[in-house]
Amino acid sequence: MSLDYKKPYGCSVEATLAVIGGRWKPIIIFHLLENEVLRFGELKKSIPGVTQRMLTNQLRELENNGVIHREVYAEVPPRVEYSLTEYGRSLKPIMLSMRDWGAKHMQIKPANNELKILPANKTERHGYHQ
């Protein structure tokens, strides 16, 4: 396959990761799939380890990509709620597949948190071929 540098993405996986890739975006999306509408503080509490700045940036990127909707209410203090758009809800099958894969991975992951990486020529043991 030759690369076409005029296209913004090399493949469809790259296009997907451009929208939902990163440490926090899939977790944000998954929480919004489970809860429909969440306020900023609720999201922050449900995602241990995320900083306020990072959560704000990730939410802004998801909003700019049309994945989430941000609703601001003219109240004191201001109330901001986040929900998935229809486009964002179309990610549900991907997120559920990631959840299921992750659950299986957690069962096989060694207790010392180290995965055994096989040399490149041993990939056939994992059931995939190149």
SVG drawing of the C-alpha trace seen along z (x, -y; Angstrom):
<svg xmlns="http://www.w3.org/2000/svg" viewBox="-30 -33 42 54">
<polyline fill="none" stroke="black" stroke-width="0.4" points="0.0,0.0 1.4,-3.4 1.0,-6.4 -1.1,-9.3 0.1,-12.3 -2.8,-14.4 -5.2,-12.4 -5.4,-13.4 -5.3,-9.7 -3.3,-6.7 -6.1,-4.3 -9.5,-4.0 -8.0,-2.9 -5.9,-6.1 -9.0,-8.1 -10.8,-6.5 -7.9,-7.0 -7.7,-10.7 -11.2,-11.1 -11.2,-8.7 -7.5,-8.0 -5.7,-8.9 -5.8,-7.9 -9.0,-9.7 -11.3,-10.0 -12.5,-6.4 -13.2,-6.5 -15.1,-9.8 -17.2,-8.3 -17.8,-5.1 -19.1,-7.0 -21.4,-9.1 -22.7,-5.9 -23.6,-4.6 -25.0,-7.8 -26.4,-9.8 -25.8,-13.2 -23.0,-14.1 -21.8,-17.3 -18.1,-18.2 -17.7,-17.4 -19.4,-14.0 -17.1,-13.1 -14.0,-14.3 -15.0,-12.1 -15.7,-9.1 -12.2,-9.2 -9.5,-8.9 -6.2,-10.4 -7.4,-12.9 -6.6,-16.5 -9.1,-19.2 -7.0,-20.7 -6.7,-17.4 -10.4,-16.6 -11.3,-20.0 -9.0,-19.6 -10.3,-16.1 -13.9,-17.2 -13.2,-20.2 -11.6,-17.9 -14.5,-15.5 -16.9,-18.4 -15.0,-19.8 -15.2,-16.4 -19.0,-16.2 -18.8,-13.3 -20.2,-15.1 -22.6,-18.0 -21.9,-20.6 -24.9,-22.3 -24.2,-25.5 -27.0,-26.7 -27.1,-30.4 -27.1,-29.8 -24.9,-30.9 -22.8,-28.9 -22.8,-27.9 -23.9,-24.4 -22.4,-22.5 -23.6,-19.2 -22.1,-16.8 -23.9,-14.1 -23.1,-12.1 -24.4,-13.2 -26.0,-10.8 -22.5,-10.6 -21.0,-9.8 -23.5,-7.1 -22.5,-5.4 -19.2,-4.5 -21.1,-2.2 -20.2,1.0 -16.5,0.0 -16.6,-0.9 -18.3,2.3 -15.8,4.4 -13.0,2.5 -14.6,3.2 -14.9,6.9 -11.4,7.2 -10.1,5.3 -11.9,7.7 -10.3,10.7 -6.9,9.0 -7.2,8.3 -7.8,12.0 -4.7,13.1 -2.4,10.3 0.3,11.6 0.2,10.4 3.5,8.5 1.8,6.3 4.3,7.4 3.1,8.8 5.4,11.4 6.2,9.9 7.3,12.5 9.8,11.7 8.2,10.5 8.6,13.9 6.5,15.6 3.3,13.7 1.6,16.8 1.3,18.1 -1.2,15.3 -3.5,16.4 -2.9,13.5 -0.8,13.6 0.7,10.8"/>
</svg>
